[in-house]
């Protein structure tokens, strides 16, 4: 019987291999140094002795008009901040400094000038708003700071979730350190109230706002627990709180903005602290039973 030998070229075999399989073959090739491959793709080479990096070709020289358009289209937020950098560099180097004998310039004070005038001429309204905001009951109304304090303690004492409480402890301690380290002058137009916190406004730190930071901490915890309606309610009340504090000159704008950032920062740090303690506990148990 006569046998027939079929010859298949390597090109035909290659054509029949799926693309995904070919990629896997390349990636699994033990002879390929992927780190060196990435360096070659990015245009970075080493001298082979000290491993100092040299750019074979500057990255920006490879840009095309299409690349620039795509950058502005798909990464518009970094581009916006880039223009913001240039704009505020111009502003910073051309503005007139506030003299030492003058009160600080605060854009939030300018925006709330009308509210400040109304509260100044109507002290009873200022007292009611202070009580609703920060702690002394008026006509049995619930107060916002009391609400956030109750919620933060509730998450620990009742639900057994200490993250919000740890975050608040971190935040208020840091606020005390910074507030004492740099003591800002009390705004000249400050409208105090016996119903505000601290009670009687005997003295307090301006930088940064513990009112705002505590509200953010509570709101972030609500979002983790998917208590969306309550979180949005707290955010809305926090905005009203910011407006009131600006209107009474109880905080500078920077105090309030940093308060938001402090709430986010210390919530994140409290989460990292909990994760660290959890991993340490697991490691200790593994060492005990090994």
C-alpha positions in Angstrom: 0.0 0.0 0.0 1.4 3.4 -1.0 1.5 6.0 1.7 1.3 9.7 1.1 3.2 12.2 3.2 1.5 15.5 3.7 3.9 18.4 4.1 2.5 21.4 6.1 4.4 24.6 6.1 5.2 26.5 9.3 3.2 29.4 7.9 0.1 27.3 7.7 0.5 26.1 11.3 1.0 29.6 12.5 -2.1 30.8 10.8 -4.2 28.3 12.5 -3.0 29.1 16.0 -5.5 31.4 17.9 -4.1 34.9 18.7 -4.7 34.4 22.5 -2.7 31.2 22.4 0.2 32.9 20.6 0.2 35.7 23.2 0.4 33.1 26.0 3.3 31.4 24.3 5.2 34.7 24.2 4.4 35.7 27.8 5.3 32.2 29.1 8.6 32.0 27.3 11.2 31.6 30.1 13.9 33.1 28.0 12.2 36.5 27.8 13.0 39.0 30.5 9.7 41.0 30.8 11.3 43.8 32.8 13.9 44.4 30.1 11.2 44.2 27.5 9.2 46.9 29.2 12.3 49.1 29.4 12.9 48.7 25.7 9.2 49.6 25.0 9.4 52.7 27.2 12.7 53.8 25.7 14.8 53.3 28.9 18.1 51.5 28.8 20.8 50.9 31.5 24.6 51.0 31.2 24.9 47.4 32.4 27.3 48.4 35.3 25.7 50.8 37.7 22.2 50.2 36.4 21.7 53.9 36.0 18.8 54.7 33.7 19.2 56.6 30.4 16.3 57.7 28.2 17.0 56.4 24.7 14.6 59.0 23.4 12.5 61.7 25.3 8.9 60.5 25.6 7.4 63.8 24.5 9.2 63.7 21.1 7.0 60.7 20.2 3.8 62.7 20.7 1.6 63.4 17.7 -1.4 65.8 17.3 -3.7 62.8 17.7 -2.0 62.0 21.0 -2.5 65.5 22.3 -6.2 65.5 21.3 -6.7 62.1 23.0 -5.0 63.4 26.1 -7.4 66.3 26.4 -10.4 64.1 25.6 -9.7 61.2 27.9 -7.7 62.9 30.6 -9.5 66.2 30.9 -9.3 66.4 34.7 -5.5 66.3 34.9 -5.5 68.8 32.0 -7.8 71.1 33.9 -5.6 71.0 37.0 -2.6 71.7 34.7 -4.2 74.9 33.5 -5.2 75.6 37.1 -1.5 75.3 38.1 -0.5 77.9 35.5 -3.4 80.2 36.3 -2.7 80.3 40.0 1.0 80.6 39.5 0.2 83.8 37.6 -2.2 85.0 40.4 0.3 84.2 43.1 3.2 86.2 41.5 1.1 89.2 40.7 -1.2 89.7 43.7 -0.7 92.4 46.4 0.0 90.9 49.8 -2.4 91.7 52.6 -0.7 94.2 55.0 0.0 93.1 58.5 -2.3 95.8 59.8 -5.3 94.6 57.7 -7.7 91.8 58.4 -7.2 88.6 56.4 -8.8 88.4 52.9 -11.4 85.7 52.8 -13.6 85.0 49.7 -16.1 83.1 51.8 -16.7 86.1 53.9 -17.4 88.2 50.8 -19.8 85.6 49.5 -21.8 85.6 52.8 -21.7 89.3 53.4 -25.5 89.6 53.2 -26.1 86.7 55.6 -23.6 88.2 58.0 -25.5 91.5 57.9 -28.9 89.8 58.6 -27.5 87.7 61.5 -25.8 90.8 62.9 -29.1 92.7 63.0 -31.1 89.7 64.2 -29.2 88.1 67.1 -32.1 85.9 68.0 -31.9 84.1 64.6 -28.1 83.7 65.1 -28.8 82.0 68.5 -31.4 79.6 67.0 -29.2 78.7 64.1 -26.2 78.1 66.4 -28.4 75.8 68.6 -29.7 73.9 65.7 -26.1 73.5 64.4 -24.0 72.7 67.4 -25.5 71.5 70.5 -27.9 73.4 72.7 -31.6 72.3 72.3 -34.0 75.1 71.3 -37.7 74.3 71.2 -36.7 70.5 71.2 -35.2 70.7 67.8 -32.5 68.1 67.0 -29.0 69.6 66.7 -26.5 68.6 64.0 -23.3 68.2 66.0 -25.3 66.1 68.5 -26.5 63.9 65.7 -23.1 63.2 64.3 -21.6 62.6 67.7 -24.4 60.2 68.5 -24.0 58.4 65.2 -20.2 58.0 65.6 -20.5 56.6 69.1 -23.4 54.4 68.1 -21.3 52.7 65.4 -18.8 51.6 68.1 -20.9 51.0 71.2 -24.0 49.5 69.6 -22.9 48.1 66.2 -19.3 47.1 67.2 -17.7 49.0 64.3 -15.0 51.3 65.8 -13.6 52.8 62.6 -15.6 56.1 62.7 -14.8 56.5 66.4 -11.1 55.9 65.8 -11.2 58.3 63.0 -12.8 61.0 65.1 -10.2 60.5 67.9 -7.4 60.8 65.4 -8.9 63.9 63.8 -9.6 65.9 67.0 -6.2 65.2 68.4 -4.5 66.3 65.2 -6.8 69.4 65.1 -5.7 70.3 68.7 -2.0 70.0 67.8 -2.4 72.2 64.6 -4.8 74.6 66.2 -2.4 75.3 69.1 0.7 75.4 66.8 -0.7 78.1 64.6 -3.3 80.2 66.3 -5.2 82.4 63.8 -6.7 85.7 64.8 -10.4 85.8 65.5 -12.2 87.5 62.6 -13.2 91.1 63.5 -16.8 90.6 62.5 -17.3 87.4 64.5 -20.9 86.9 65.8 -20.7 84.7 68.9 -23.7 83.0 70.5 -24.1 81.4 73.9 -25.7 78.4 72.2 -22.7 77.7 70.0 -20.0 75.2 70.7 -17.7 75.6 72.6 -20.5 76.9 74.8 -20.2 80.6 75.3 -17.4 80.9 72.7 -14.8 81.5 75.5 -12.0 80.2 73.2 -11.6 77.8 70.4 -9.3 76.7 67.6 -10.0 78.1 64.2 -7.9 75.7 62.1 -9.3 73.4 61.2 -13.1 72.9 61.5 -14.0 69.9 63.7 -17.7 70.6 62.9 -17.1 69.9 59.2 -14.6 67.0 59.7 -16.9 65.1 62.1 -19.7 65.4 59.6 -17.6 64.0 56.8 -16.5 61.1 59.0 -20.1 60.2 59.8 -21.2 60.6 56.2 -18.4 58.3 54.9 -19.3 55.6 57.4 -23.0 55.8 56.3 -21.9 55.3 52.7 -19.9 52.2 53.7 -23.0 50.8 55.3 -25.1 51.9 52.2 -27.2 54.3 54.3 -27.5 56.5 51.3 -30.4 58.7 52.3 -28.9 59.4 55.7 -25.5 60.2 54.1 -27.0 62.7 51.6 -28.9 64.3 54.5 -25.7 64.7 56.5 -24.0 66.2 53.4 -26.8 68.7 52.9 -26.7 69.7 56.6 -23.0 70.0 56.4 -23.3 72.5 53.5 -25.7 74.6 55.5 -23.3 74.4 58.5 -20.5 75.7 56.3 -22.7 78.6 55.2 -23.6 79.5 58.7 -20.0 79.3 60.0 -18.9 81.7 57.2 -21.9 84.0 57.8 -21.1 84.3 61.5 -17.3 84.5 60.8 -16.8 81.5 63.1 -14.3 80.0 60.7 -12.2 81.1 57.7 -12.9 79.4 54.4 -9.6 77.4 54.6 -10.7 76.0 58.0 -13.8 74.5 56.4 -12.1 73.2 53.3 -9.4 71.5 55.2 -12.1 70.1 57.5 -13.5 68.2 54.6 -10.0 66.9 53.7 -9.3 66.0 57.3 -12.5 63.9 57.6 -11.5 61.9 54.5 -7.9 61.6 55.5 -8.5 60.4 59.0 -11.2 58.0 57.9 -8.7 56.4 55.6 -6.0 56.3 58.3 -8.5 54.6 60.7 -9.2 52.0 58.0 -5.5 51.4 57.6 -5.0 51.1 61.3 -7.8 48.5 61.6 -6.4 46.6 58.7 -2.9 46.6 60.3 -4.3 45.3 63.6 -6.3 42.6 61.8 -3.2 41.4 59.9 -1.1 41.5 63.1 -3.7 39.4 64.9 -3.8 36.8 62.1 0.0 36.6 62.1 0.0 36.1 65.9 -2.6 33.3 65.6 -0.7 31.6 62.8 2.5 31.7 64.9 0.7 30.3 67.9 -0.6 27.3 66.1 2.4 26.6 63.8 
